[in-house]
Amino acid sequence: MINHLLTTGEMTNEKAKAINALSNTSLKSMEMGDLQEAMEQLKEVVQEMEGGSNK
């Protein structure tokens, strides 16, 4: 969607705002994915320390 907005027509304030919003949403999604992965790794470490293997 961002690419479409960048490559079609004239850049307007509305398009710039939409690109900004989409970019921020994408960045937050990537950050949340990284946090989720870190949480899963921590969970595995804690389970190993407790001697459990449940996930």
C-alpha distance matrix in Angstrom:
0.0 3.8 5.4 5.0 6.3 8.6 10.0 10.7 13.7 15.4 14.2 15.4 16.3 14.0 10.9 12.4 13.0 9.5 8.4 11.7 11.3 8.2 10.1 13.2 12.2 11.2 14.5 16.5 15.5 16.7 19.7 20.6 20.5 22.8 25.0 25.2 26.3 28.9 30.2 30.7 32.6 34.7 35.5 36.7 38.9 40.4 41.1 42.8 44.9 45.9 46.9 44.5 42.1 40.3 36.5
3.8 0.0 3.8 5.4 5.1 6.2 8.7 10.2 12.9 13.8 12.0 13.5 14.2 12.7 9.2 9.7 10.9 8.2 5.7 9.0 9.8 6.9 7.7 11.3 11.3 10.2 12.8 15.4 15.1 15.9 18.6 20.1 20.3 22.1 24.4 25.1 26.1 28.3 29.9 30.8 32.4 34.3 35.5 36.8 38.6 40.2 41.3 42.8 44.7 46.0 47.1 45.0 42.8 41.1 37.3
5.4 3.8 0.0 3.8 5.4 5.0 6.1 8.6 11.8 13.3 12.2 14.6 16.1 14.9 11.2 11.9 13.9 11.5 8.9 12.2 13.5 10.7 10.8 14.6 14.8 13.1 15.4 18.3 17.9 18.0 21.0 22.7 22.4 24.0 26.7 27.4 27.9 30.2 32.1 32.7 34.0 36.3 37.5 38.5 40.4 42.2 43.2 44.5 46.4 47.9 48.8 46.8 44.4 42.9 39.1
5.0 5.4 3.8 0.0 3.8 5.4 5.3 6.0 9.5 11.7 11.4 13.5 15.5 13.8 10.3 12.1 14.1 11.3 9.9 13.6 14.4 11.9 13.1 16.6 16.4 15.3 18.1 20.6 20.0 20.7 23.7 25.0 24.8 26.8 29.2 29.7 30.5 33.0 34.6 35.1 36.7 38.9 39.9 41.0 43.0 44.7 45.5 47.0 49.1 50.4 51.2 49.0 46.5 44.9 41.1
6.3 5.1 5.4 3.8 0.0 3.8 5.6 5.6 7.9 9.2 8.2 9.9 11.7 10.2 6.5 8.5 10.6 8.3 7.2 11.0 12.1 10.5 11.8 15.1 15.4 15.1 17.5 19.9 19.9 20.9 23.5 24.9 25.3 27.1 29.3 30.1 31.2 33.4 34.9 35.8 37.5 39.4 40.5 41.9 43.7 45.2 46.3 47.9 49.7 51.0 52.1 50.0 47.7 46.0 42.2
8.6 6.2 5.0 5.4 3.8 0.0 3.8 5.9 8.0 8.6 7.4 10.2 12.2 11.9 8.1 8.8 11.8 10.4 8.1 11.4 13.5 12.0 12.1 15.6 16.7 15.8 17.7 20.6 20.9 21.2 23.7 25.6 25.9 27.3 29.7 30.8 31.6 33.5 35.4 36.4 37.7 39.7 41.1 42.3 44.0 45.7 46.9 48.3 50.0 51.5 52.7 50.7 48.5 47.0 43.2
10.0 8.7 6.1 5.3 5.6 3.8 0.0 3.8 6.7 8.6 9.0 12.2 14.9 14.5 10.9 12.2 15.2 13.6 11.7 15.1 17.0 15.2 15.5 19.1 19.9 18.7 20.8 23.7 23.6 23.8 26.6 28.5 28.4 29.9 32.5 33.3 33.9 36.1 38.1 38.7 40.0 42.2 43.5 44.5 46.3 48.2 49.2 50.5 52.4 53.9 54.9 52.8 50.4 49.0 45.2
10.7 10.2 8.6 6.0 5.6 5.9 3.8 0.0 3.8 6.8 8.3 10.9 14.0 13.2 10.0 12.3 15.1 13.4 12.5 16.1 17.6 16.1 17.2 20.6 21.1 20.4 22.8 25.4 25.3 26.0 28.8 30.3 30.4 32.2 34.6 35.3 36.2 38.4 40.1 40.8 42.4 44.5 45.6 46.8 48.7 50.4 51.3 52.8 54.7 56.1 57.0 54.9 52.5 50.8 47.0
13.7 12.9 11.8 9.5 7.9 8.0 6.7 3.8 0.0 3.8 6.6 8.9 12.5 12.2 9.8 12.2 15.1 14.1 13.8 17.0 18.8 18.0 19.1 22.2 23.0 22.8 25.0 27.5 27.8 28.6 31.1 32.7 33.1 34.8 37.0 38.0 39.0 41.1 42.7 43.7 45.2 47.1 48.3 49.7 51.5 53.1 54.2 55.7 57.5 58.8 59.9 57.8 55.5 53.8 50.0
15.4 13.8 13.3 11.7 9.2 8.6 8.6 6.8 3.8 0.0 3.8 6.2 9.9 10.7 8.8 10.4 13.6 13.6 13.3 16.0 18.2 18.1 18.8 21.7 23.0 23.1 24.9 27.3 28.1 29.0 31.1 32.9 33.6 35.1 37.1 38.4 39.5 41.3 43.0 44.2 45.7 47.4 48.8 50.3 51.9 53.4 54.7 56.3 57.9 59.3 60.6 58.6 56.5 54.8 51.0
14.2 12.0 12.2 11.4 8.2 7.4 9.0 8.3 6.6 3.8 0.0 3.8 6.9 8.2 6.1 6.8 10.3 10.8 10.3 12.6 15.0 15.3 15.8 18.4 20.1 20.4 21.8 24.3 25.4 26.2 28.0 30.0 31.0 32.3 34.2 35.6 36.9 38.4 40.1 41.6 43.0 44.5 46.0 47.6 49.1 50.5 52.0 53.6 55.0 56.4 57.9 56.0 54.1 52.4 48.6
15.4 13.5 14.6 13.5 9.9 10.2 12.2 10.9 8.9 6.2 3.8 0.0 3.8 5.3 5.1 6.2 8.6 9.8 10.5 12.2 14.2 15.3 16.3 18.2 19.9 20.9 22.3 24.2 25.6 26.9 28.4 30.1 31.5 32.9 34.4 35.9 37.5 39.0 40.4 42.0 43.6 44.9 46.2 48.1 49.6 50.7 52.3 54.1 55.4 56.7 58.3 56.3 54.6 52.7 49.0
16.3 14.2 16.1 15.5 11.7 12.2 14.9 14.0 12.5 9.9 6.9 3.8 0.0 3.8 5.5 5.0 6.1 8.6 9.8 10.4 12.2 14.2 15.1 16.4 18.3 19.8 20.9 22.4 24.2 25.7 26.8 28.4 30.2 31.5 32.7 34.3 36.2 37.4 38.6 40.5 42.1 43.1 44.5 46.6 48.0 48.9 50.6 52.6 53.6 54.8 56.6 54.8 53.2 51.3 47.6
14.0 12.7 14.9 13.8 10.2 11.9 14.5 13.2 12.2 10.7 8.2 5.3 3.8 0.0 3.8 5.4 5.1 6.2 8.6 9.8 10.6 12.2 14.1 15.3 16.5 18.3 19.9 21.1 22.5 24.4 25.7 26.9 28.6 30.4 31.5 32.7 34.7 36.2 37.2 38.9 40.8 41.9 43.0 45.1 46.7 47.6 49.0 51.1 52.3 53.3 55.1 53.0 51.3 49.3 45.5
10.9 9.2 11.2 10.3 6.5 8.1 10.9 10.0 9.8 8.8 6.1 5.1 5.5 3.8 0.0 3.8 5.4 5.0 6.1 8.5 9.8 10.4 12.0 14.1 15.2 16.3 18.1 19.8 20.9 22.4 24.1 25.5 26.8 28.6 30.0 31.3 32.9 34.6 35.8 37.3 39.1 40.5 41.6 43.5 45.2 46.3 47.7 49.6 51.0 52.1 53.6 51.6 49.7 47.8 44.0
12.4 9.7 11.9 12.1 8.5 8.8 12.2 12.3 12.2 10.4 6.8 6.2 5.0 5.4 3.8 0.0 3.8 5.4 5.1 6.1 8.6 9.9 10.4 12.2 14.2 15.2 16.3 18.2 19.8 21.0 22.3 24.1 25.7 26.9 28.4 30.0 31.6 32.9 34.3 36.1 37.6 38.8 40.3 42.2 43.6 44.7 46.3 48.1 49.3 50.6 52.3 50.5 48.8 47.1 43.3
13.0 10.9 13.9 14.1 10.6 11.8 15.2 15.1 15.1 13.6 10.3 8.6 6.1 5.1 5.4 3.8 0.0 3.8 5.5 5.0 6.1 8.6 9.8 10.5 12.3 14.2 15.3 16.5 18.3 20.0 21.0 22.4 24.3 25.8 26.8 28.3 30.3 31.6 32.6 34.5 36.3 37.2 38.5 40.7 42.1 42.9 44.6 46.6 47.7 48.8 50.6 48.7 47.2 45.3 41.6
9.5 8.2 11.5 11.3 8.3 10.4 13.6 13.4 14.1 13.6 10.8 9.8 8.6 6.2 5.0 5.4 3.8 0.0 3.8 5.4 5.1 6.1 8.4 9.9 10.5 12.2 14.1 15.3 16.4 18.4 19.9 21.0 22.5 24.4 25.6 26.7 28.7 30.3 31.3 32.9 34.8 36.0 37.0 39.1 40.8 41.7 43.1 45.1 46.5 47.5 49.1 47.0 45.2 43.2 39.5
8.4 5.7 8.9 9.9 7.2 8.1 11.7 12.5 13.8 13.3 10.3 10.5 9.8 8.6 6.1 5.1 5.5 3.8 0.0 3.8 5.5 5.1 5.9 8.5 9.8 10.4 12.1 14.1 15.2 16.4 18.2 19.8 21.0 22.5 24.2 25.5 27.0 28.6 30.0 31.5 33.1 34.5 35.9 37.7 39.2 40.4 41.9 43.7 45.1 46.3 47.8 45.9 44.1 42.3 38.6
11.7 9.0 12.2 13.6 11.0 11.4 15.1 16.1 17.0 16.0 12.6 12.2 10.4 9.8 8.5 6.1 5.0 5.4 3.8 0.0 3.8 5.5 5.1 6.1 8.6 9.9 10.5 12.2 14.2 15.4 16.4 18.2 19.9 21.1 22.4 24.1 25.8 27.0 28.3 30.2 31.8 32.8 34.3 36.3 37.6 38.7 40.4 42.2 43.3 44.6 46.4 44.6 43.1 41.4 37.7
11.3 9.8 13.5 14.4 12.1 13.5 17.0 17.6 18.8 18.2 15.0 14.2 12.2 10.6 9.8 8.6 6.1 5.1 5.5 3.8 0.0 3.8 5.5 5.2 6.2 8.6 9.9 10.6 12.3 14.3 15.3 16.4 18.3 20.1 20.9 22.3 24.4 25.7 26.6 28.5 30.4 31.3 32.5 34.7 36.2 37.0 38.5 40.6 41.8 42.8 44.6 42.6 41.1 39.1 35.4
8.2 6.9 10.7 11.9 10.5 12.0 15.2 16.1 18.0 18.1 15.3 15.3 14.2 12.2 10.4 9.9 8.6 6.1 5.1 5.5 3.8 0.0 3.8 5.5 5.1 6.1 8.6 9.9 10.5 12.4 14.2 15.2 16.5 18.5 19.9 20.9 22.7 24.4 25.5 26.9 28.9 30.2 31.3 33.2 34.9 36.0 37.3 39.2 40.7 41.7 43.2 41.2 39.3 37.5 33.7
10.1 7.7 10.8 13.1 11.8 12.1 15.5 17.2 19.1 18.8 15.8 16.3 15.1 14.1 12.0 10.4 9.8 8.4 5.9 5.1 5.5 3.8 0.0 3.8 5.4 5.1 6.1 8.6 9.8 10.7 12.3 14.2 15.4 16.7 18.4 19.9 21.3 22.7 24.3 25.9 27.3 28.7 30.2 31.9 33.4 34.7 36.2 37.9 39.2 40.6 42.1 40.3 38.6 37.0 33.3
13.2 11.3 14.6 16.6 15.1 15.6 19.1 20.6 22.2 21.7 18.4 18.2 16.4 15.3 14.1 12.2 10.5 9.9 8.5 6.1 5.2 5.5 3.8 0.0 3.8 5.4 5.1 6.1 8.5 9.9 10.5 12.1 14.2 15.3 16.3 18.1 20.0 21.0 22.2 24.2 25.8 26.8 28.2 30.3 31.6 32.6 34.3 36.2 37.3 38.5 40.3 38.6 37.1 35.5 31.8
12.2 11.3 14.8 16.4 15.4 16.7 19.9 21.1 23.0 23.0 20.1 19.9 18.3 16.5 15.2 14.2 12.3 10.5 9.8 8.6 6.2 5.1 5.4 3.8 0.0 3.8 5.5 5.2 6.1 8.7 9.9 10.4 12.3 14.3 15.2 16.2 18.4 19.9 20.8 22.4 24.4 25.5 26.5 28.6 30.3 31.2 32.6 34.6 36.0 36.9 38.6 36.6 35.0 33.1 29.3
11.2 10.2 13.1 15.3 15.1 15.8 18.7 20.4 22.8 23.1 20.4 20.9 19.8 18.3 16.3 15.2 14.2 12.2 10.4 9.9 8.6 6.1 5.1 5.4 3.8 0.0 3.8 5.5 5.1 6.3 8.7 9.9 10.6 12.5 14.3 15.2 16.7 18.6 19.9 21.2 22.9 24.5 25.6 27.3 29.0 30.3 31.6 33.4 34.9 36.1 37.5 35.6 33.7 32.1 28.3
14.5 12.8 15.4 18.1 17.5 17.7 20.8 22.8 25.0 24.9 21.8 22.3 20.9 19.9 18.1 16.3 15.3 14.1 12.1 10.5 9.9 8.6 6.1 5.1 5.5 3.8 0.0 3.8 5.4 5.2 6.2 8.6 9.9 10.7 12.3 14.2 15.5 16.7 18.4 20.1 21.4 22.7 24.3 26.1 27.3 28.7 30.3 31.9 33.2 34.6 36.2 34.6 33.0 31.6 28.0
16.5 15.4 18.3 20.6 19.9 20.6 23.7 25.4 27.5 27.3 24.3 24.2 22.4 21.1 19.8 18.2 16.5 15.3 14.1 12.2 10.6 9.9 8.6 6.1 5.2 5.5 3.8 0.0 3.8 5.4 5.0 6.0 8.5 9.8 10.3 12.0 14.1 15.2 16.2 18.2 19.9 20.8 22.1 24.3 25.6 26.5 28.2 30.2 31.3 32.4 34.2 32.5 31.1 29.5 25.9
15.5 15.1 17.9 20.0 19.9 20.9 23.6 25.3 27.8 28.1 25.4 25.6 24.2 22.5 20.9 19.8 18.3 16.4 15.2 14.2 12.3 10.5 9.8 8.5 6.1 5.1 5.4 3.8 0.0 3.8 5.4 5.1 6.2 8.7 9.8 10.4 12.3 14.2 15.1 16.5 18.5 19.9 20.8 22.7 24.5 25.6 26.8 28.7 30.2 31.3 32.8 30.7 29.0 27.3 23.5
16.7 15.9 18.0 20.7 20.9 21.2 23.8 26.0 28.6 29.0 26.2 26.9 25.7 24.4 22.4 21.0 20.0 18.4 16.4 15.4 14.3 12.4 10.7 9.9 8.7 6.3 5.2 5.4 3.8 0.0 3.8 5.4 5.0 6.3 8.7 9.8 10.7 12.5 14.3 15.4 16.8 18.5 19.9 21.4 22.9 24.5 25.8 27.3 28.9 30.4 31.7 29.9 28.1 26.9 23.2
19.7 18.6 21.0 23.7 23.5 23.7 26.6 28.8 31.1 31.1 28.0 28.4 26.8 25.7 24.1 22.3 21.0 19.9 18.2 16.4 15.3 14.2 12.3 10.5 9.9 8.7 6.2 5.0 5.4 3.8 0.0 3.8 5.4 5.1 6.2 8.6 9.9 10.6 12.3 14.3 15.4 16.5 18.2 20.1 21.2 22.5 24.3 25.9 27.0 28.5 30.2 28.7 27.4 26.2 22.7
20.6 20.1 22.7 25.0 24.9 25.6 28.5 30.3 32.7 32.9 30.0 30.1 28.4 26.9 25.5 24.1 22.4 21.0 19.8 18.2 16.4 15.2 14.2 12.1 10.4 9.9 8.6 6.0 5.1 5.4 3.8 0.0 3.8 5.4 5.0 6.0 8.5 9.7 10.3 12.2 14.2 15.1 16.2 18.4 19.9 20.8 22.2 24.3 25.5 26.6 28.3 26.5 25.1 23.5 19.9
20.5 20.3 22.4 24.8 25.3 25.9 28.4 30.4 33.1 33.6 31.0 31.5 30.2 28.6 26.8 25.7 24.3 22.5 21.0 19.9 18.3 16.5 15.4 14.2 12.3 10.6 9.9 8.5 6.2 5.0 5.4 3.8 0.0 3.8 5.4 5.0 6.2 8.6 9.8 10.6 12.5 14.3 15.2 16.7 18.6 20.0 21.1 22.8 24.5 25.7 26.9 25.0 23.2 21.9 18.2
22.8 22.1 24.0 26.8 27.1 27.3 29.9 32.2 34.8 35.1 32.3 32.9 31.5 30.4 28.6 26.9 25.8 24.4 22.5 21.1 20.1 18.5 16.7 15.3 14.3 12.5 10.7 9.8 8.7 6.3 5.1 5.4 3.8 0.0 3.8 5.4 5.2 6.3 8.7 10.0 10.7 12.4 14.2 15.6 16.8 18.5 20.1 21.4 22.8 24.5 25.8 24.4 22.9 22.0 18.6
25.0 24.4 26.7 29.2 29.3 29.7 32.5 34.6 37.0 37.1 34.2 34.4 32.7 31.5 30.0 28.4 26.8 25.6 24.2 22.4 20.9 19.9 18.4 16.3 15.2 14.3 12.3 10.3 9.8 8.7 6.2 5.0 5.4 3.8 0.0 3.8 5.4 5.1 6.1 8.6 9.9 10.5 12.1 14.3 15.3 16.3 18.2 19.9 21.0 22.3 24.1 22.7 21.7 20.6 17.3
25.2 25.1 27.4 29.7 30.1 30.8 33.3 35.3 38.0 38.4 35.6 35.9 34.3 32.7 31.3 30.0 28.3 26.7 25.5 24.1 22.3 20.9 19.9 18.1 16.2 15.2 14.2 12.0 10.4 9.8 8.6 6.0 5.0 5.4 3.8 0.0 3.8 5.4 5.1 6.2 8.7 9.9 10.4 12.5 14.4 15.3 16.4 18.4 20.0 20.9 22.4 20.5 19.1 17.6 14.1
26.3 26.1 27.9 30.5 31.2 31.6 33.9 36.2 39.0 39.5 36.9 37.5 36.2 34.7 32.9 31.6 30.3 28.7 27.0 25.8 24.4 22.7 21.3 20.0 18.4 16.7 15.5 14.1 12.3 10.7 9.9 8.5 6.2 5.2 5.4 3.8 0.0 3.8 5.4 5.1 6.3 8.7 9.8 10.8 12.6 14.4 15.4 16.7 18.6 20.1 21.1 19.5 17.8 17.0 13.6
28.9 28.3 30.2 33.0 33.4 33.5 36.1 38.4 41.1 41.3 38.4 39.0 37.4 36.2 34.6 32.9 31.6 30.3 28.6 27.0 25.7 24.4 22.7 21.0 19.9 18.6 16.7 15.2 14.2 12.5 10.6 9.7 8.6 6.3 5.1 5.4 3.8 0.0 3.8 5.4 5.1 6.2 8.5 9.9 10.7 12.3 14.2 15.4 16.6 18.4 19.9 18.8 17.8 17.4 14.5
30.2 29.9 32.1 34.6 34.9 35.4 38.1 40.1 42.7 43.0 40.1 40.4 38.6 37.2 35.8 34.3 32.6 31.3 30.0 28.3 26.6 25.5 24.3 22.2 20.8 19.9 18.4 16.2 15.1 14.3 12.3 10.3 9.8 8.7 6.1 5.1 5.4 3.8 0.0 3.8 5.4 5.0 6.0 8.6 9.9 10.4 12.1 14.2 15.2 16.3 18.1 16.7 16.0 15.0 12.1
30.7 30.8 32.7 35.1 35.8 36.4 38.7 40.8 43.7 44.2 41.6 42.0 40.5 38.9 37.3 36.1 34.5 32.9 31.5 30.2 28.5 26.9 25.9 24.2 22.4 21.2 20.1 18.2 16.5 15.4 14.3 12.2 10.6 10.0 8.6 6.2 5.1 5.4 3.8 0.0 3.8 5.4 5.0 6.3 8.7 9.9 10.5 12.3 14.3 15.3 16.3 14.5 13.1 12.2 9.1
32.6 32.4 34.0 36.7 37.5 37.7 40.0 42.4 45.2 45.7 43.0 43.6 42.1 40.8 39.1 37.6 36.3 34.8 33.1 31.8 30.4 28.9 27.3 25.8 24.4 22.9 21.4 19.9 18.5 16.8 15.4 14.2 12.5 10.7 9.9 8.7 6.3 5.1 5.4 3.8 0.0 3.8 5.4 5.2 6.3 8.7 9.9 10.7 12.4 14.3 15.3 14.3 13.1 13.3 10.9
34.7 34.3 36.3 38.9 39.4 39.7 42.2 44.5 47.1 47.4 44.5 44.9 43.1 41.9 40.5 38.8 37.2 36.0 34.5 32.8 31.3 30.2 28.7 26.8 25.5 24.5 22.7 20.8 19.9 18.5 16.5 15.1 14.3 12.4 10.5 9.9 8.7 6.2 5.0 5.4 3.8 0.0 3.8 5.4 5.1 6.2 8.5 9.8 10.5 12.3 14.1 13.5 13.3 13.4 11.6
35.5 35.5 37.5 39.9 40.5 41.1 43.5 45.6 48.3 48.8 46.0 46.2 44.5 43.0 41.6 40.3 38.5 37.0 35.9 34.3 32.5 31.3 30.2 28.2 26.5 25.6 24.3 22.1 20.8 19.9 18.2 16.2 15.2 14.2 12.1 10.4 9.8 8.5 6.0 5.0 5.4 3.8 0.0 3.8 5.5 5.2 6.1 8.6 9.9 10.5 12.2 10.7 10.4 10.0 8.2
36.7 36.8 38.5 41.0 41.9 42.3 44.5 46.8 49.7 50.3 47.6 48.1 46.6 45.1 43.5 42.2 40.7 39.1 37.7 36.3 34.7 33.2 31.9 30.3 28.6 27.3 26.1 24.3 22.7 21.4 20.1 18.4 16.7 15.6 14.3 12.5 10.8 9.9 8.6 6.3 5.2 5.4 3.8 0.0 3.8 5.5 5.1 6.1 8.6 9.8 10.4 9.1 8.1 8.8 7.5
38.9 38.6 40.4 43.0 43.7 44.0 46.3 48.7 51.5 51.9 49.1 49.6 48.0 46.7 45.2 43.6 42.1 40.8 39.2 37.6 36.2 34.9 33.4 31.6 30.3 29.0 27.3 25.6 24.5 22.9 21.2 19.9 18.6 16.8 15.3 14.4 12.6 10.7 9.9 8.7 6.3 5.1 5.5 3.8 0.0 3.8 5.4 5.1 6.2 8.6 9.8 10.0 10.1 11.6 11.0
40.4 40.2 42.2 44.7 45.2 45.7 48.2 50.4 53.1 53.4 50.5 50.7 48.9 47.6 46.3 44.7 42.9 41.7 40.4 38.7 37.0 36.0 34.7 32.6 31.2 30.3 28.7 26.5 25.6 24.5 22.5 20.8 20.0 18.5 16.3 15.3 14.4 12.3 10.4 9.9 8.7 6.2 5.2 5.5 3.8 0.0 3.8 5.4 5.0 6.2 8.5 8.6 9.9 10.8 10.8
41.1 41.3 43.2 45.5 46.3 46.9 49.2 51.3 54.2 54.7 52.0 52.3 50.6 49.0 47.7 46.3 44.6 43.1 41.9 40.4 38.5 37.3 36.2 34.3 32.6 31.6 30.3 28.2 26.8 25.8 24.3 22.2 21.1 20.1 18.2 16.4 15.4 14.2 12.1 10.5 9.9 8.5 6.1 5.1 5.4 3.8 0.0 3.8 5.4 5.0 6.1 5.1 6.2 7.3 8.2
42.8 42.8 44.5 47.0 47.9 48.3 50.5 52.8 55.7 56.3 53.6 54.1 52.6 51.1 49.6 48.1 46.6 45.1 43.7 42.2 40.6 39.2 37.9 36.2 34.6 33.4 31.9 30.2 28.7 27.3 25.9 24.3 22.8 21.4 19.9 18.4 16.7 15.4 14.2 12.3 10.7 9.8 8.6 6.1 5.1 5.4 3.8 0.0 3.8 5.4 4.9 5.8 6.8 9.4 10.6
44.9 44.7 46.4 49.1 49.7 50.0 52.4 54.7 57.5 57.9 55.0 55.4 53.6 52.3 51.0 49.3 47.7 46.5 45.1 43.3 41.8 40.7 39.2 37.3 36.0 34.9 33.2 31.3 30.2 28.9 27.0 25.5 24.5 22.8 21.0 20.0 18.6 16.6 15.2 14.3 12.4 10.5 9.9 8.6 6.2 5.0 5.4 3.8 0.0 3.8 5.4 7.7 9.9 12.2 13.4
45.9 46.0 47.9 50.4 51.0 51.5 53.9 56.1 58.8 59.3 56.4 56.7 54.8 53.3 52.1 50.6 48.8 47.5 46.3 44.6 42.8 41.7 40.6 38.5 36.9 36.1 34.6 32.4 31.3 30.4 28.5 26.6 25.7 24.5 22.3 20.9 20.1 18.4 16.3 15.3 14.3 12.3 10.5 9.8 8.6 6.2 5.0 5.4 3.8 0.0 3.8 5.6 8.8 10.5 12.5
46.9 47.1 48.8 51.2 52.1 52.7 54.9 57.0 59.9 60.6 57.9 58.3 56.6 55.1 53.6 52.3 50.6 49.1 47.8 46.4 44.6 43.2 42.1 40.3 38.6 37.5 36.2 34.2 32.8 31.7 30.2 28.3 26.9 25.8 24.1 22.4 21.1 19.9 18.1 16.3 15.3 14.1 12.2 10.4 9.8 8.5 6.1 4.9 5.4 3.8 0.0 3.8 6.8 9.5 12.2
44.5 45.0 46.8 49.0 50.0 50.7 52.8 54.9 57.8 58.6 56.0 56.3 54.8 53.0 51.6 50.5 48.7 47.0 45.9 44.6 42.6 41.2 40.3 38.6 36.6 35.6 34.6 32.5 30.7 29.9 28.7 26.5 25.0 24.4 22.7 20.5 19.5 18.8 16.7 14.5 14.3 13.5 10.7 9.1 10.0 8.6 5.1 5.8 7.7 5.6 3.8 0.0 3.8 5.8 8.8
42.1 42.8 44.4 46.5 47.7 48.5 50.4 52.5 55.5 56.5 54.1 54.6 53.2 51.3 49.7 48.8 47.2 45.2 44.1 43.1 41.1 39.3 38.6 37.1 35.0 33.7 33.0 31.1 29.0 28.1 27.4 25.1 23.2 22.9 21.7 19.1 17.8 17.8 16.0 13.1 13.1 13.3 10.4 8.1 10.1 9.9 6.2 6.8 9.9 8.8 6.8 3.8 0.0 3.8 6.4
40.3 41.1 42.9 44.9 46.0 47.0 49.0 50.8 53.8 54.8 52.4 52.7 51.3 49.3 47.8 47.1 45.3 43.2 42.3 41.4 39.1 37.5 37.0 35.5 33.1 32.1 31.6 29.5 27.3 26.9 26.2 23.5 21.9 22.0 20.6 17.6 17.0 17.4 15.0 12.2 13.3 13.4 10.0 8.8 11.6 10.8 7.3 9.4 12.2 10.5 9.5 5.8 3.8 0.0 3.8
36.5 37.3 39.1 41.1 42.2 43.2 45.2 47.0 50.0 51.0 48.6 49.0 47.6 45.5 44.0 43.3 41.6 39.5 38.6 37.7 35.4 33.7 33.3 31.8 29.3 28.3 28.0 25.9 23.5 23.2 22.7 19.9 18.2 18.6 17.3 14.1 13.6 14.5 12.1 9.1 10.9 11.6 8.2 7.5 11.0 10.8 8.2 10.6 13.4 12.5 12.2 8.8 6.4 3.8 0.0
